[in-house]
Amino acid sequence: MSTLSTRPSVTDRRPAPGLTAKQVWRTLGRASFAVVSHASQTGAPRSSGVVYTVIDRRLFVVVAANSWKARHIAADGRVAVTVPARRGGVMSLLFPIPPATVSFAASATVYPADSPQGRLVLKHLAKLLPAERRDTSYIVEIRPEGWFVTYGIGVRLMAMRHPALARSRVPIV
């Protein structure tokens, strides 16, 4: 019987040759959709898709002030995030190539939209957020911690077909 561990083994702690945190941050900066996972106040797992922006190596998400996301994230302050990264264009339609991803654990803080942090983020997300929601939203600041766990980032497209070549861990800096 095997057990799952959230701590990487000693051999997993080395970043893949050539892949840097800067490249991973660049990938995160080009994307705008993520899946954010968290736990409800009773411990039930929850996840949902969100639109985000990156500012100063943090992700910011706008959520409804009365949403369960805002309540649950504010109560716990811990989230897991997975960002799919589009790769391959037409080639990915011809071959069974999984999507590239960046995943990480993070701490999260929820702010009202009229806070200094909220106003800054709303400027960046203004074109994605309807005007009527801007005053009634909350902002979730997500600060990645530990390691980026990547799949298909910094490798040739065809290497993504082989998990041992496509996976990597990169320290978040």
Secondary structure as the mmCIF struct_conf table of DSSP 4:
data_model
#
loop_
_struct_conf.conf_type_id
_struct_conf.id
_struct_conf.beg_label_comp_id
_struct_conf.beg_label_asym_id
_struct_conf.beg_label_seq_id
_struct_conf.end_label_comp_id
_struct_conf.end_label_asym_id
_struct_conf.end_label_seq_id
BEND BEND1 THR A 6 ARG A 7
HELX_LH_PP_P HELX_LH_PP_P1 PRO A 8 SER A 9
HELX_RH_3T_P HELX_RH_3T_P1 VAL A 10 ARG A 13
BEND BEND2 ARG A 14 ARG A 14
HELX_LH_PP_P HELX_LH_PP_P2 PRO A 15 ALA A 16
TURN_TY1_P TURN_TY1_P1 PRO A 17 GLY A 18
HELX_RH_AL_P HELX_RH_AL_P1 ALA A 21 ARG A 30
STRN STRN1 PHE A 33 ALA A 39
TURN_TY1_P TURN_TY1_P2 GLN A 41 THR A 42
BEND BEND3 GLY A 43 GLY A 43
STRN STRN2 PRO A 45 ILE A 55
TURN_TY1_P TURN_TY1_P3 ASP A 56 ARG A 57
STRN STRN3 ARG A 58 ALA A 64
TURN_TY1_P TURN_TY1_P4 ALA A 65 ASN A 66
BEND BEND4 SER A 67 SER A 67
HELX_RH_AL_P HELX_RH_AL_P2 TRP A 68 ASP A 76
STRN STRN4 ARG A 78 ALA A 85
TURN_TY1_P TURN_TY1_P5 GLY A 89 VAL A 90
HELX_RH_AL_P HELX_RH_AL_P3 MET A 91 LEU A 94
TURN_TY1_P TURN_TY1_P6 PHE A 95 PRO A 96
HELX_LH_PP_P HELX_LH_PP_P3 PRO A 98 PRO A 99
STRN STRN5 ALA A 100 PRO A 112
TURN_TY1_P TURN_TY1_P7 ALA A 113 ASP A 114
BEND BEND5 SER A 115 SER A 115
HELX_RH_AL_P HELX_RH_AL_P4 PRO A 116 LEU A 125
HELX_RH_3T_P HELX_RH_3T_P2 ALA A 126 LEU A 128
BEND BEND6 LEU A 129 LEU A 129
HELX_RH_AL_P HELX_RH_AL_P5 ALA A 131 ARG A 134
TURN_TY1_P TURN_TY1_P8 ASP A 135 THR A 136
STRN STRN6 SER A 137 TYR A 151
BEND BEND7 GLY A 152 VAL A 155
HELX_RH_3T_P HELX_RH_3T_P3 LEU A 157 ARG A 161
BEND BEND8 HIS A 162 HIS A 162
HELX_RH_AL_P HELX_RH_AL_P6 PRO A 163 ALA A 166
STRN STRN7 ARG A 167 PRO A 171
#
